[in-house]
């Protein structure tokens, strides 16, 4: 096992304008948890943080539509999202929110550091407003034709077709997504982040990642360097973090832009976590220590914010752009080690769309199917390096053929035979060449699967782990221990010992992917204590938006350090009592496909 590393697992912040669907968690949720669980099992110090992103005009627009305050809307969906992510087994050390006083203070500190170093300046720009309500329209709520590639459907902040950053006024035939109106563009003064001042240092940093990042992520990021433009970091809005500049902080209609304060959430969450532990400086081990690593997980639509803008914010705060400067009061911080972005997941050939009801929310999914079944599908058939399509037929096939017939069958047949014939893990007699071969292959899988997981190649890692399951099933079928009970009981005991060792190894290899069912297998094998920790919901207490009034809110956390799970083949102990196995996964009837497709069509209308 390698020496201990400090590994920050920074997970994209889900937006509180509604519950999250399975397309969302395929990008930010499951991959980050697989990575974090593996690194903890390998003995490393992992800090996995995120929270709900709660500011911005879309929240205010939806709140107005529902007749509630923006805070009330954020509170509602924060609770829903927290409950859903816990149900999915995502092992956050802290999952918080952006409406805390702690977050406000950290966001304002980074703004101040950038401002004092000269990387933030004011500029009068054209802002889009609704001609009917006179309210500022968010960039993402304006669509039109991209002036660069001609794509009809480009957003006011970015074209998803060519990947270029845009301003709403750049669009051809712009229109509001809220009501279809043609927006008016009026003069407004804003603070701008001077992204061009980081072109050289960002380019040098990105080029150093060649061969380390996923090629699609690195290529996209390098292409963005060709046209970096100053980007507004404030907005005409009264819902968000106040601007910490004299003459601006009291302006109720100017706030930090939601994209700016949201990426700072990774740092503010780490600082909040440290305060909760009683060691307020503990966050520095992941953000400032030499050799500390940080991995950022998201969908591909967020690459620009994590490979260009967030590094630029950190560089500017550190004083490392074209204008130089000094680190802010928090001190210089490390840049991301890797931006781990997944592609898009579609559903039955269509793009996920909550507004068009082409969607299945995490909560609805988990009411009918197990969390591990969804986690397995996302890794095995998800959008790791290319867009993929979720289909109910494929979900049912993988559940039945791979989870039930392969992994579940291995567990059931091995433990059932041992319980029925011996009641406990048997001693192994003399091993044959085939016994040694299959055991050696099982042990060797830890290095192969581990290398894939360390490089965020989750699909390849799962495929290798499932190959060990297939080989174990073949070993049992070939050795036929059920036929040896009367003819050679000693050999039967040896075969069952080997089979149970293979089950134990496979359970460990699959733990990052399938934590809930792996915990069950651990217990069936006579394990005591906690194998792999699961998240829980605790209470957080903080000031509201940096004010003086305290409030409580749900946070995700967990006890993961003292678990039994170790990334290694651990010899099973003869004589350990075994528990009768229970099915790990439910076999799904083919009628599920028609039922779910009918439910989808009915929802879409």
Residue pairs with C-beta under 8 A, 6 or more apart in sequence:
1 42
1 43
1 567
1 568
2 42
4 43
4 44
4 45
5 39
5 44
5 45
5 291
5 292
5 293
6 44
6 45
6 47
6 285
6 286
6 289
6 291
6 292
6 293
7 36
7 39
7 44
7 45
7 46
7 47
7 286
7 292
7 293
7 294
7 295
8 46
8 47
8 48
8 49
8 266
8 270
8 286
8 287
8 292
8 293
8 294
8 295
9 32
9 35
9 36
9 39
9 46
9 47
9 48
9 49
9 295
9 297
10 49
10 50
10 266
10 294
10 295
10 296
10 297
10 336
11 28
11 29
11 32
11 48
11 49
11 50
11 90
11 92
11 296
11 297
11 298
12 27
12 28
12 50
12 296
12 297
12 298
12 299
12 302
13 50
13 51
13 52
13 53
13 98
13 262
13 265
14 20
14 24
14 28
14 50
14 52
14 53
14 81
15 52
15 53
15 54
15 56
15 58
15 59
16 52
16 53
16 54
16 59
16 73
16 74
16 76
16 77
16 78
16 81
16 97
17 58
17 59
17 62
17 73
17 77
18 77
18 354
19 77
19 80
19 81
19 84
19 361
19 362
19 363
20 29
20 81
20 84
20 85
20 361
20 362
21 352
21 354
21 359
21 360
21 361
21 362
22 345
22 347
22 360
22 361
22 362
22 365
22 374
22 378
22 390
23 299
23 344
23 345
23 346
23 347
23 352
23 359
23 390
24 299
24 362
25 85
25 88
25 362
25 378
26 299
26 342
26 345
26 378
26 382
26 383
27 297
27 298
27 299
27 300
27 341
27 342
27 344
27 345
27 383
28 50
28 297
28 298
28 299
29 85
29 88
29 90
30 88
30 90
30 374
30 375
30 378
30 379
30 382
31 297
31 340
31 342
31 378
31 379
31 382
31 384
31 456
31 458
32 48
32 90
32 295
32 297
32 340
33 48
33 88
33 89
33 90
33 91
33 375
33 512
34 375
34 379
34 453
34 458
34 512
34 513
35 295
35 297
35 340
35 453
35 456
35 458
35 512
36 46
36 48
36 91
37 91
37 511
37 512
37 515
37 532
37 565
38 450
38 453
38 454
38 512
38 567
39 46
39 454
40 46
40 91
40 560
40 561
40 563
40 565
41 508
41 511
41 512
41 532
41 565
41 566
41 567
42 450
42 454
42 567
43 566
43 567
45 285
45 286
46 93
46 560
47 93
47 270
47 273
47 283
47 286
48 91
48 92
48 93
49 92
49 93
49 94
49 95
49 96
49 266
49 269
49 270
49 273
50 92
50 95
50 96
50 265
50 266
50 269
51 94
51 95
51 96
51 97
51 98
51 265
51 269
52 74
52 77
52 78
52 81
52 82
52 95
52 96
52 97
52 98
53 98
53 258
53 262
53 265
54 70
54 74
54 78
54 97
54 98
54 99
55 98
55 99
55 239
55 240
55 241
55 255
55 256
55 258
55 261
55 262
56 138
56 235
56 237
56 239
56 240
56 257
56 258
57 135
57 136
57 137
57 138
57 141
57 235
57 237
57 239
57 258
58 138
58 140
58 141
59 70
59 73
59 74
59 239
60 70
60 237
60 238
60 239
61 135
61 138
61 141
61 178
62 73
63 69
63 70
63 72
63 73
66 73
70 239
71 99
71 544
74 97
74 99
75 553
78 97
78 553
78 554
79 554
80 363
82 95
82 537
82 554
82 555
82 556
83 363
83 537
83 554
84 361
84 362
84 363
84 366
85 92
85 95
85 362
85 535
85 556
86 535
86 536
86 537
86 556
87 362
87 363
87 366
87 371
88 362
88 366
88 371
88 374
88 375
89 371
89 372
89 375
89 515
89 516
89 534
89 535
90 535
90 556
91 515
91 533
91 534
91 535
91 558
91 560
92 535
92 556
92 557
92 558
93 273
93 557
93 558
93 560
94 269
94 270
94 272
94 273
94 276
94 555
94 556
94 557
95 269
95 555
95 556
95 557
96 103
96 265
96 268
96 269
96 272
96 540
96 553
96 555
97 103
97 553
98 261
98 262
98 265
98 268
99 544
99 545
100 268
100 272
100 540
100 542
100 543
100 545
100 553
101 542
101 543
101 544
101 545
101 546
101 547
102 268
102 271
102 272
102 275
102 542
103 241
103 261
103 264
103 265
103 268
103 269
103 272
104 241
104 242
104 545
104 546
105 268
105 546
106 264
106 267
106 268
106 271
106 330
107 241
107 256
107 260
107 261
107 264
107 268
108 241
108 242
108 244
108 256
108 546
109 328
109 329
109 330
110 264
110 267
110 313
110 317
110 328
111 120
111 191
111 233
111 243
111 244
111 256
111 260
112 244
112 328
113 316
113 317
113 327
113 328
113 329
113 330
114 120
114 193
114 313
114 316
114 317
115 191
115 245
116 325
116 328
117 316
117 317
117 319
117 321
117 323
117 324
117 325
117 326
118 194
118 323
118 325
119 193
119 194
119 197
119 198
119 312
119 316
119 321
119 323
119 325
120 191
120 192
120 193
120 194
120 233
120 316
121 191
121 192
121 194
121 230
122 189
122 190
122 191
122 192
123 189
123 190
123 192
123 230
124 187
124 188
124 189
124 190
125 167
125 187
125 188
125 189
125 190
125 232
126 167
126 169
126 185
126 186
126 187
126 188
127 136
127 185
127 186
127 187
127 188
127 190
127 236
128 136
128 137
128 139
128 142
128 156
128 168
128 169
128 174
128 183
128 184
128 185
129 135
129 136
129 137
129 183
129 184
129 185
129 186
129 236
130 137
130 176
130 178
130 179
130 181
130 183
130 184
131 181
131 182
131 183
131 184
132 179
132 181
136 235
136 236
136 237
137 156
137 168
137 176
137 178
137 183
138 156
138 235
139 155
139 156
139 157
139 166
139 167
139 168
140 155
140 156
140 157
140 177
141 156
141 176
141 177
141 178
142 155
142 156
142 168
142 171
142 174
142 175
142 176
142 177
142 183
143 153
143 154
143 155
143 156
143 171
143 174
143 175
143 177
144 152
144 154
144 156
144 168
144 171
144 172
144 173
144 174
144 175
145 151
145 152
145 154
145 171
145 172
145 173
146 152
146 154
146 159
146 161
146 162
146 164
146 166
146 171
146 172
147 166
147 170
147 171
147 172
148 159
148 162
148 164
148 166
149 159
149 161
149 162
149 164
151 159
151 160
151 161
151 162
153 160
153 161
154 160
154 161
154 166
154 171
155 166
156 166
156 167
156 168
156 171
156 174
157 165
157 166
157 167
157 168
157 259
158 164
158 165
158 166
158 301
158 304
159 166
160 301
163 220
163 223
163 224
163 304
164 224
164 227
165 224
165 227
165 228
165 229
165 231
165 304
168 174
168 183
168 185
169 185
174 182
174 183
175 181
175 182
175 183
176 182
176 183
188 236
190 232
190 233
190 234
190 235
190 254
191 232
191 233
191 234
191 243
191 245
192 230
192 231
192 232
192 233
193 230
193 231
193 232
193 233
193 260
193 309
193 312
193 313
193 316
194 230
194 316
194 321
195 228
195 229
195 230
195 231
195 308
195 309
195 312
196 228
196 229
196 230
197 316
197 321
197 322
197 323
198 228
198 311
198 312
198 315
198 316
198 321
198 322
199 225
199 228
200 322
201 315
201 320
201 321
201 322
202 225
202 228
202 308
202 311
202 312
202 315
203 222
203 225
205 311
205 335
206 218
206 221
206 222
206 225
206 307
207 222
209 218
209 338
210 218
212 338
213 338
213 339
214 340
214 341
214 385
214 456
216 300
216 341
216 343
216 385
217 300
217 303
217 307
217 339
217 340
217 341
220 300
220 303
220 307
221 303
221 304
221 307
221 308
221 339
224 304
224 307
224 308
225 308
228 308
231 309
232 257
233 256
233 257
233 260
234 243
234 248
234 254
234 255
234 256
234 257
234 260
235 254
235 255
235 256
235 257
235 258
236 253
236 254
237 253
237 254
237 255
238 252
238 253
238 255
239 255
240 255
240 256
240 257
240 258
240 261
241 255
241 256
241 261
241 545
241 546
242 248
242 249
242 250
242 255
242 256
242 546
243 249
243 251
243 254
243 255
243 256
248 254
259 305
259 309
260 313
262 305
263 305
263 306
263 309
263 310
263 313
264 313
266 296
266 310
267 283
267 287
267 333
270 283
270 286
270 287
271 280
271 283
272 540
272 542
273 282
273 283
274 280
274 281
274 282
274 283
276 540
276 557
284 331
285 292
286 292
286 294
287 294
287 333
287 334
288 331
288 332
288 333
288 334
292 334
293 337
294 334
294 335
294 336
294 337
294 338
295 336
295 337
295 338
295 340
295 456
296 306
296 310
296 336
296 338
296 339
296 340
297 340
297 341
297 342
298 306
298 339
298 340
298 341
298 342
299 341
299 342
299 343
299 344
300 341
300 342
300 343
300 344
301 344
302 341
303 339
303 341
306 336
306 339
306 341
307 336
307 339
310 336
311 335
311 336
312 321
314 333
314 334
314 335
315 321
315 335
316 325
317 327
317 328
317 330
317 332
317 333
318 325
318 327
318 332
318 333
319 325
319 326
319 327
319 332
338 456
340 456
342 382
342 383
342 384
342 385
343 383
343 384
343 385
343 386
343 387
343 388
344 351
344 383
344 387
345 352
345 378
345 382
345 383
345 387
345 388
345 389
345 390
346 352
346 387
346 388
346 389
346 390
347 358
347 359
347 360
347 389
347 390
347 600
348 358
348 389
348 390
348 391
348 392
348 597
348 600
349 389
350 358
351 358
352 358
352 359
353 359
356 604
357 600
357 603
357 604
357 605
358 600
358 604
359 603
360 596
360 600
365 374
366 374
369 395
369 399
369 588
370 516
370 517
370 585
370 586
371 516
372 403
372 513
372 514
372 515
372 516
372 517
372 585
373 395
373 399
373 403
373 585
375 513
375 514
376 398
376 399
376 402
376 403
376 462
376 513
376 514
377 390
377 394
377 395
377 398
377 399
379 458
379 459
379 462
379 513
380 398
380 402
380 459
380 462
380 463
381 388
381 390
381 394
381 398
382 388
382 459
384 457
384 458
384 459
392 592
392 593
392 596
392 597
393 593
396 588
396 590
396 592
396 593
399 585
399 587
399 588
400 587
400 588
402 466
403 584
403 585
404 583
404 584
404 585
404 586
404 587
406 466
406 469
406 470
406 473
407 466
407 469
407 506
407 510
407 584
407 585
408 583
408 584
408 585
409 473
410 469
410 472
410 473
410 476
410 502
410 503
410 506
411 503
411 507
411 521
411 524
411 581
411 584
412 581
412 583
412 584
413 476
414 472
414 476
414 496
414 499
414 500
414 502
414 503
415 500
415 503
415 524
415 525
415 578
415 579
415 580
415 581
416 580
416 581
417 481
417 482
417 496
417 499
418 424
418 425
418 426
418 496
418 499
418 500
418 578
419 578
419 579
419 580
419 581
421 485
421 492
421 496
422 493
422 496
423 577
423 578
424 526
424 574
424 575
424 576
424 577
424 578
425 497
425 500
425 525
425 526
425 572
425 573
425 574
425 575
425 576
425 578
426 493
426 494
426 496
426 497
426 574
427 493
427 497
427 574
427 575
428 435
428 493
428 494
428 497
428 498
428 574
429 490
429 491
429 493
429 494
430 494
431 439
431 494
431 498
434 475
434 478
434 479
435 494
435 495
435 498
438 471
438 472
438 475
438 498
438 502
439 498
439 501
439 502
441 468
441 471
442 468
442 471
442 472
442 501
442 502
442 505
442 506
442 569
443 505
443 569
445 464
445 465
445 467
445 468
445 505
445 509
446 505
446 508
446 509
446 567
446 568
446 569
448 464
449 461
449 464
449 465
449 509
450 461
450 567
452 458
452 460
452 461
452 464
453 461
453 512
458 513
462 513
465 506
465 509
465 510
465 513
468 502
468 505
468 506
468 509
469 506
469 510
471 502
472 499
472 502
472 503
472 506
475 498
475 499
475 502
476 495
476 499
479 495
481 491
481 492
481 495
481 496
481 499
484 491
484 492
484 495
485 492
497 572
497 574
500 525
500 572
501 569
501 571
501 572
503 521
503 525
504 521
504 525
504 569
504 570
504 572
505 569
507 518
507 521
507 522
507 525
508 518
508 565
508 566
508 567
508 568
508 569
508 570
510 517
510 518
511 518
511 531
511 532
511 565
515 532
515 534
516 534
517 584
517 585
518 531
518 532
518 565
519 530
519 531
519 532
519 534
520 582
520 584
521 584
522 531
522 532
522 564
523 531
523 579
524 578
524 579
524 580
524 581
524 582
525 572
525 576
525 578
526 573
526 576
526 577
526 578
526 579
527 564
529 563
529 564
530 559
530 562
530 563
530 564
531 563
531 564
531 565
532 563
532 564
532 565
533 558
533 559
533 560
533 563
534 558
535 556
535 557
535 558
536 556
536 557
536 558
537 554
537 555
537 556
538 554
538 555
538 556
538 557
539 552
539 553
539 554
539 555
540 552
540 553
540 554
540 555
541 550
541 551
541 552
541 553
542 550
542 551
542 553
543 549
543 550
543 551
544 550
544 551
